[in-house]
Amino acid sequence: MKFENNVIDLIKKRTSTRTFDTKEIEANQLQKIEAYLSEINEDAIALSGIKARFVLSSFIGTDVKEDKKIGTYGVISGVKTYIVGIVDKDEKNALEFGYLFEKIILEATDLGLQSCWLGGTFKKSDFEQNMDLTEHETIAIVSPLGYKKDKPRLMETAMRKVVGANKRKPWSELFFDKNPKTPLTEKGADEYAVPLEMVRLGPSASNKQPWRVIKDGEHFHFCLSRTKGYGAAGFDMQLNDIGIAKCHFELSAESLGLYGEWINQSPEIGPSEWSYVCTWKAEK
Ligand SMILES: Cc1cc2nc3c(=O)[nH]c(=O)nc-3n(C[C@H](O)[C@H](O)[C@H](O)COP(=O)(O)O)c2cc1C
């Protein structure tokens, strides 16, 4: 499950692509991504205990003009292949789902492919019709996979502007020292400054960046600051965002030789509007 490139470079390189070249994905890249999905479906899913699976689907965009009508409401263009994230309808663990889906996105980035997390602007029924789902399954997330066109469509540029896709909140709003009132500086984060920065660079639904991390000695408590109106009914998109943060933090820490484990401490730590999610306990 190792990437060819340094994971920190991959996290910095990844951005959402919505305008694709119609060129088909090369066979060897397709094989590699298939192999990666098999590993995730066999080993990682078993480890996490969640009821989910990830498959490739190439049904959409066979006639490129159809992109506009079906699939993604015209948000994505020029692509035929999608990664499809399927979950059991009762599965509540969006944290692990997000963690695993982001690993797949980083693997795609490693292979030189572009992607875009889609949790809202895709037509579930169009995708579901073309998949072999059991009656207990539903599609939570999809991502197109392919090569980006040099020039994005105006619509993509406008979409990025609306959500401020190139911007991230400052450290002082995301990371804290011992309590949620004291901002954590990069200096204070010491060797963990880079893993935290990788959390900050992560994608999130509507770029809401709901991750909050409180460092307390060797403990890093990950909390979720929910956006009003972004409910947890159905698939919990913002808990999924914390899964992405968990993925970026763990993989970049380990690439720097910083090891630890995820524990569940449930500390009474954040303000009442945050929910505690999990803790990274660094090895001393
Ligand atoms: C869970 C999740 C769901 C998303 N859903 C959509 C979506 O439905 N449509 C879309 O165009 N972008 C979607 N995005 C992409 C975000 O808007 C994007 O990640 C964010 O604006 C930051 O931009 P970047 O990915 O280029 O860094 C989603 C991202 C995440 C993480």
The ligand as a MOL file (V3000), in Angstrom:
LIG
                    3D

  0  0  0     0  0            999 V3000
M  V30 BEGIN CTAB
M  V30 COUNTS 31 33 0 0 0
M  V30 BEGIN ATOM
M  V30 1 C -16.8580 14.8920 1.3900 0
M  V30 2 C -16.7280 15.8340 0.2250 0
M  V30 3 C -17.8160 16.0540 -0.6080 0
M  V30 4 C -17.6890 16.9040 -1.7150 0
M  V30 5 N -18.7600 17.0480 -2.5660 0
M  V30 6 C -18.6340 17.8060 -3.6680 0
M  V30 7 C -19.7060 17.8930 -4.6040 0
M  V30 8 O -20.7690 17.3250 -4.4220 0
M  V30 9 N -19.5080 18.6550 -5.7350 0
M  V30 10 C -18.3350 19.2970 -5.9950 0
M  V30 11 O -18.2310 19.9320 -7.0420 0
M  V30 12 N -17.2930 19.2420 -5.1080 0
M  V30 13 C -17.4180 18.5140 -3.9750 0
M  V30 14 N -16.3590 18.4040 -3.0870 0
M  V30 15 C -15.0810 19.0920 -3.3630 0
M  V30 16 C -14.8490 20.3030 -2.4660 0
M  V30 17 O -15.6530 21.3750 -2.8660 0
M  V30 18 C -13.3560 20.6630 -2.5060 0
M  V30 19 O -12.6150 19.6200 -1.9540 0
M  V30 20 C -13.0330 21.9390 -1.7560 0
M  V30 21 O -13.6730 23.0430 -2.3430 0
M  V30 22 C -11.5130 22.2400 -1.7260 0
M  V30 23 O -10.9830 22.3120 -3.0290 0
M  V30 24 P -9.8060 21.3420 -3.4930 0
M  V30 25 O -10.3310 19.9080 -3.3780 0
M  V30 26 O -9.5140 21.6960 -4.9120 0
M  V30 27 O -8.6480 21.5370 -2.5800 0
M  V30 28 C -16.4680 17.5790 -1.9720 0
M  V30 29 C -15.3780 17.3650 -1.1030 0
M  V30 30 C -15.4980 16.4860 -0.0320 0
M  V30 31 C -14.3210 16.2390 0.8320 0
M  V30 END ATOM
M  V30 BEGIN BOND
M  V30 1 1 1 2
M  V30 2 1 2 3
M  V30 3 2 2 30
M  V30 4 2 3 4
M  V30 5 1 4 5
M  V30 6 1 4 28
M  V30 7 2 5 6
M  V30 8 1 6 7
M  V30 9 1 6 13
M  V30 10 2 7 8
M  V30 11 1 7 9
M  V30 12 1 9 10
M  V30 13 2 10 11
M  V30 14 1 10 12
M  V30 15 2 12 13
M  V30 16 1 13 14
M  V30 17 1 14 15
M  V30 18 1 14 28
M  V30 19 1 15 16
M  V30 20 1 16 17
M  V30 21 1 16 18
M  V30 22 1 18 19
M  V30 23 1 18 20
M  V30 24 1 20 21
M  V30 25 1 20 22
M  V30 26 1 22 23
M  V30 27 1 23 24
M  V30 28 2 24 25
M  V30 29 1 24 26
M  V30 30 1 24 27
M  V30 31 2 28 29
M  V30 32 1 29 30
M  V30 33 1 30 31
M  V30 END BOND
M  V30 END CTAB
M  END
